Amino acid sequence: TMGCDALNHITSCQGWALLFRRVHRALSSGGIFVFDVNSPRRLLVDLNFPEVIVKEGVTYLYCGLSPKVQSGLVRRRMLMQVFAEGDGAFSRHLALIEQIAFPKERIFHLLDEAGFSRRKLLRPAKAMIDSHIFMKNRWFFVCRK
């Protein structure tokens, strides 16, 4: 499995292709690879507005910079601040992160090139999508070797 849009942080098409080939090679016959990614819409639309996630002991503030679109590929950098509570004090951590997102068809093509003969897109229940802001405009793939 590869969750929490980790794949979007690999910022080249070659990197995605290499990862898919290595996962395919590592799986036994009939093995399953499950992953999720942010869709281009998530990077283009959702991240136009700051997101705040509050959890026990930690708060994230996330804000997208101007996206770049080329041949269906969306590239976007985001400013992130994380406030963490520990030992009775708060600490602040800053990061500049980058993500890319491909259209579904391109992802299916990369999976085909890697050798996955059976792959499908899962449609989560609406209640799951509505449960958390990070679930919005995210795709879930299941691939079998």
Residue, then its C-alpha position, 0 to 999 in steps of 0.5 A: t500500500m501507498g497512502c496519504d497521497a505520498l505518490n504525489h510528492i514524487t515530482s517527475c513522470q519518470g519517478w512514478a514510472l520507476l516506482f510502478r515498475r519496482v512495485h510490480r517486480a516486487l509483487s508475487s503473482g496475483g499480488i495487489f498494490v493499493f494507493d491513493v493520489n490527489s487528482p489534478r482538481r485537488l491541486l488546481v481548485d481545492l488548494n486555492f483556499p487555505e486548509v486548517i487541520v486540527k488534531e490533538g497536539v498538532t495543527y496544520l496550516y496548508c496554502g497553495l501557491s500558483p499552480k502550473v499546468q502542462s499537458g494535463l500534468v498539474r504541479r503545485r507548491m504549497l506552504m505549510q506550517v505545523f504547530a505541535e504541542g509537546d512538553g507544555a510548549f508549542s513549536r512551529h515548523l515551516a515547509l515548502i512542499e511540491q506535488i504533481a498530479f496526472p489525469k487518470e488516463r495517464i496513471f492507467h497508462l503508467l500502470d500498464e507500462a509497468g506490467f499491471s494487467r488488472r487495475k481499477l479505480l475505487r469509488p469511496a462512499k460519499a460519507m468517507i469523502d465528506s469525513h475529512i478535507f483530505m478525502k476530497n478530489r482524491w483517487f484510490f487505485v487497486c492494481r493486481k499483478 
